[in-house]
Structure formats: structure tokens, C-alpha cells
Amino acid sequence: MLRRILKKMRNDRGSASLISFILLVPLFLGLVITAVDLTFYFTNRNQVQAVARDAARTIAIYGGNGSTTQTTSIQNKYGVTKTQACSASRLSGDLKSAPNRYIFEGTNKANYTGTECNVLAALANSTGLVSFSIDPKDTGVAKAITCGPIEASSIGSRTYCNIVYSYRGMPGAPLSFIQIRHDNGSTSGLLSVNTVNESSESEVKSPGLMASQ
């Protein structure tokens, strides 16, 4: 009788251990996937911040971002023209082997300045972007990149570059379930739409605007 009771207790402990293992495995995998998901999220954010920071500094050197039809005289003389920066021919040139060339290729650049098109190119050339999108369907905004001002009012005045992007998350990751996908295809939630804004101080007062080429 005693042997039967001890045998049953051993079997019960084995069953309990198996059940505990079955319950803990999904939790452990969920934690691992969440850690990877957050790693991708912060990698994306760091890459975008670096690109926005460089753009703000470039605008500080130019004395302004200009507009879709005008550039500062410094940019016109020493920088890349809008036609060159926004040209689709870049896809067969410096962006031919870009890991994220879809960013440049799939963006309507009609309302972008030359500097903003260079931001698109920099994002396209970034190697660390994962599940990244600036598509209006994902971000909810028509223009994802906005830099300024058009003209720097004085030396030391603020220049900036603002980038709105979407992180889609890893399929199956717990954080992805927090996102809500709407009928128009856009998403909202903890990690879906993000905004990065970097700034600098203008190194020159606006040297004047002229028609962009």
C-alpha cells in the first residue's frame, strides 16, 4: 500500500513539472521575441535620429531649407539641386544597391525639397532599418519628412528636420498585438507611428533665395 502511494506521488510530481514546463515555454519565448522586437525598434529610431540630425546640420550650413521651388544661394552654389536630389535616376546610380531603395522609389517627391530628398536617400542607404515604413497608409501623414525653416532668420537660429515613420513590428511579437490596424490600412498603437525631430543652429543668416534647378 505504501509503495503505491509513493509511486503515485512521484507520478504526480512528474506531471506537475511537465505542466509547468508547458506553461513556461510560451512565456519565455514571448519574452525573447519581445526583446528582439524592442531591439529592432530602438535600432530604427537611432538610425532615423542620425539621419534627421545630419539634415538639420546641413540646413544650418545652407542658411535654410528653401522650398520646393527655391533654394538658398549657398545650397544652389555648393549643394545638390532639387532635380539631382529627387531624380528617379538615382535608383540606377548611388541608390542602385541601397538596402532600402523602396523608401526612395515609393515616395512621391513632388512636395519635397532637395535636402528632404537627400534624407530619403539616406534612409534608403541605412542598413539597420527593419519593418520600417514612411508610406502614408502606415503613418497617416501625406509627407513624412519636413525640414526647415525656409530661410534662417539669423546666425544661431534653429534649423530642424522632422521624420514621421512607422515600425510594423515582428510578426507574432506580443507588442505587435497592441497595434490596431484600421480599415484604410493605417496602424495605431504603442510602436506603430513614431516622430523624430532633430535640430541644429544656423551657421549663417539666410543668404537669399533663388529658383531651384
Buried (B, 14 or more C-beta within 10 A) or exposed (E): EEEEEEEEEEEEEEEEEEEEEEEEEEEEEBEEBBEEBBEBBEBBBEBBBBBBBBBBBBBBBBBBBBBBEBBBBBBBEEBBBBEBBBBEEBBEEEBEEBEBBEBBBEBEBEEBBBBBBBBBBBBBBBEBBBBBBBBBEBBBBEBBBBBBBBBBEEEEBBBBBBBBBBBBBBEEBBBBEEBEEEEEEBBEBEBBBBEBEBBBBBBBBBBEBBEBE
